[in-house]
Each structure stands twice: as structure tokens, then as C-alpha cells.
Amino acid sequence: MRALSPFLSLLALCLSSLALPTAAHAAAQEADYIVAVVGDGVITRNELRSRLEMVLKQLTKQGTPLPPQEDLERQMLERMLMEEAQFAYAKESGLRIDDAQLDQAIGRIAANNQMNLAQFRSTLEKDGVNYREFREEIRGEMIMARLREREVESRLVISESEIDNYLANQGAQNNDEYRLAHILLRAPESASPEQLQKLRQRGEQALAKARAGENFAELTAAYSDAQDALQGGDIGWRHLNSLPTLYAETVARLQSGQISDLLRSSAGFHIIKLVDKRGGNQPASVRQTHARHILVRTNEVTSEAEARHRLNTVRERIANGMDFAEQARIFSQDGSAAKGGDLGWLNPGDTVPDFERAMDALQANEVSDIVQSPFGMHLIQVLERRDRDVTDERQRMNARQAIRERKLEVAYQDWLRQLRDRTYIENRLEKNP
């Protein structure tokens, strides 16, 4: 079973070293057993206990009141089940994060903390974090992010007619921003009436507690199936027109601090709290990037290693003076190849996150290292940048981004629900209290 937390070994050691009255009692305490089966893998009681210990420390550090242990345990096991289902699907579909990609990601984390890699590793180890397990935790987070990009984000289609309709019907007149927190009780895709009734009753119980003044962050930890459950269900500041339609229509009727009724969607049941509201400001200008790229797609025929080797050869040729556009025409495997890989002027949000992050880090005329995205492997070159204050372009860009955000969360929750339904899962926790 893969490690899911950078703190697992430390916590397991702490748990196993507790002084117990008798050897028999110690053996009983340390006895391990399977609490869930996910595909070909299992989750053990000790793994669940270690993960719970980590989360309890996190919630305590955040100052979040702790929910009942039984509720938190159930939520944590559900979270682990969803993670394992995603890891199993990633493995089955050939998605990998190799050590070179992992090292680059950890290097960025270290840089964001104003440290080099050696300093960052030393700091982690001084804090009692096992560096090897930390690496595997980051690898797992990258796999889940890559799955989201490949299976959901890259498949979202936003047509020009959708943008036209959005601007005509909603526009951007309401530029206020809303900070929301939510609870999601996810319903299986083929849920029976009895399952839905049981889920509804659980939602009504959570709603009653929320309206009685219980801490909302504590309730999300105890009840919510969303990925942000342990962060208090905080969605952050969002424009009304970038929220899922159900959320947007509901929050428009709420005052700060108010809590919605129990809401029903295809994903399950929802409770929304409007934490705060503020007036938003439109950006004065848009930073655009003129870029070109060379794409080698990865698939059953071309492995990631082969694509990297091919692009390394191309990069060496460019470094030795060969023309980027000429190499793009020969090697790139997308529609821009005929134009020398030219992507034109790109606005923020026009490309997938991995591509945009790498592009934004480049200076003019600089060629990137190999960049992986859901589409394959890329070399990117930035030709020039400009700030444009063009109202119509900005409105269309904002509309595209708002429609994308609105669609994305709904699509992602639907994909997770479908993935869970088609993955073999056996939850034994109730059988082994």
C-alpha cells in the first residue's frame, strides 16, 4: 500500500511507543487489520489511524474544534478511498510522475519558501518529517492534479456562442465577490431511494447543527465528502458568475453569515454558507504572452521516456542554432505545427495550468525545459509579452474563465462520483469498530 502522508512513519512510531500496562494489551493495541479494499489494494487500520493522527494535529493547529472521533474517522476513510481509487485509475491508464518531474516540483516548493533543496530537506527533517514519504505525498498530489487536468479540465469545451450568450444574458454587471464555505454529501450515481433518503437525513442533521450555531468548519470535517472538507469547506473568494449555477442562484439570496437550505444536485446534497461579500475590481489590463511550442504526444505507441528523448534532441538542436519554427514544423504533433508552433497571443487561463506556469516563468526568447501536460510533452518559447487594456477582449476572457470555473467543479464532482461507482470498494470499517 502506498504512503499517503509525509508523517505516517513518525506517527506510527509515536503510536507504537506509547507505554501500555501489559504485553497482551500492547499486542491488542498494535493488532492491524484491513478496513477497506479498493480495487487490488487495501487500507489498513494502522494506515487510517496514522492519517487520523495527522489530521487531528492539523485541525488543532488551525484552531478548528474537533468533530466526534467516529465522524472524523468515517470522513477520513472516505477521503482515503477516493485517493486510492484515483491512484489505481492513474496506474491503470499509464499516468506516472517520474523522479525528474517530482524533483522539479519540490524545487519550486523550496523556492517558494526562500530555500534551496538541501535547506528545505533539512528543515523538513528537523520538523520530524520523513523526506522520502514527503516526496511520495507530493507525487500523489501531482497525480491527482494531473488526473483532474487530463480527465476533466482538458475536456471542457467553451464555445464562442456560450460566451456571446453569457455576455448578453448575464454580463459582468455584478462584479461583487463572495466567499463561500460548503458541505457536500456525495450521492452514488445509481443511488437507490433508500440511500438518497438516508443521505438526505444526514444532510438535514448537518443543516440543523449549522443553523444552531455549531462551528461550520467542524461540521465540514465531520460531514462533507468534498476535497476541501478539512479546510473548512472554504471555496475562497469567487465572482457570482463563476460559481456553479446552483450555488450562484442560492448565494445571491443570502446575507453574510447566512446558511442555505439543503440543496439537491446530480452530485448529491449541499449546504452553503455565505461567509462574506465584497465589491470586486476589474483588472486595469491583461498581460498577454506570444508563445510557440513543440508538442510530442504520449500514448500507447510513444512512451513518456521516448517523448522526452525526442524533445531533448530537438532542444539541443535549437540550442546549437537551429530555428525553433523549423523544428516545430518537423516534430510538433498539433495544429500549430504548420505555423511553426505559433500559438498567437495567449491570455491568462487560455492554456492548462502546467503549460501556463512554465510559460510564465520564461523570459523573452527563452526555451523551456521539457514540460508535461495532459496533452503530452512540450518545449515552449516565449516570443514577447504585452499589457492590453482592450475592454471587449477582457470581457470575453473573463466570461470564458467564469464559464470554465462554473463548469469545472460540477464536472469534477461528477467524474469523482463515476470513478467511485466503477471502482471495486469494500468498506469494512463498520465491521471492525
Secondary structure as GFF3:
##gff-version 3
##sequence-region A 1 433
A	DSSP	alpha_helix	8	16	.	.	.	ID=ss1
A	DSSP	alpha_helix	23	30	.	.	.	ID=ss2
A	DSSP	beta_strand	34	38	.	.	.	ID=ss3
A	DSSP	beta_strand	41	44	.	.	.	ID=ss4
A	DSSP	alpha_helix	45	62	.	.	.	ID=ss5
A	DSSP	alpha_helix	69	92	.	.	.	ID=ss6
A	DSSP	alpha_helix	99	112	.	.	.	ID=ss7
A	DSSP	alpha_helix	117	126	.	.	.	ID=ss8
A	DSSP	alpha_helix	131	151	.	.	.	ID=ss9
A	DSSP	three_ten_helix	153	155	.	.	.	ID=ss10
A	DSSP	alpha_helix	160	169	.	.	.	ID=ss11
A	DSSP	beta_strand	176	186	.	.	.	ID=ss12
A	DSSP	alpha_helix	193	211	.	.	.	ID=ss13
A	DSSP	alpha_helix	216	223	.	.	.	ID=ss14
A	DSSP	three_ten_helix	229	231	.	.	.	ID=ss15
A	DSSP	beta_strand	234	239	.	.	.	ID=ss16
A	DSSP	three_ten_helix	240	242	.	.	.	ID=ss17
A	DSSP	alpha_helix	245	251	.	.	.	ID=ss18
A	DSSP	beta_strand	263	265	.	.	.	ID=ss19
A	DSSP	beta_strand	268	279	.	.	.	ID=ss20
A	DSSP	beta_strand	286	296	.	.	.	ID=ss21
A	DSSP	alpha_helix	304	319	.	.	.	ID=ss22
A	DSSP	alpha_helix	324	331	.	.	.	ID=ss23
A	DSSP	three_ten_helix	337	339	.	.	.	ID=ss24
A	DSSP	beta_strand	342	346	.	.	.	ID=ss25
A	DSSP	alpha_helix	353	360	.	.	.	ID=ss26
A	DSSP	beta_strand	371	373	.	.	.	ID=ss27
A	DSSP	beta_strand	376	388	.	.	.	ID=ss28
A	DSSP	alpha_helix	391	422	.	.	.	ID=ss29
A	DSSP	beta_strand	425	427	.	.	.	ID=ss30
A	DSSP	three_ten_helix	429	431	.	.	.	ID=ss31
###
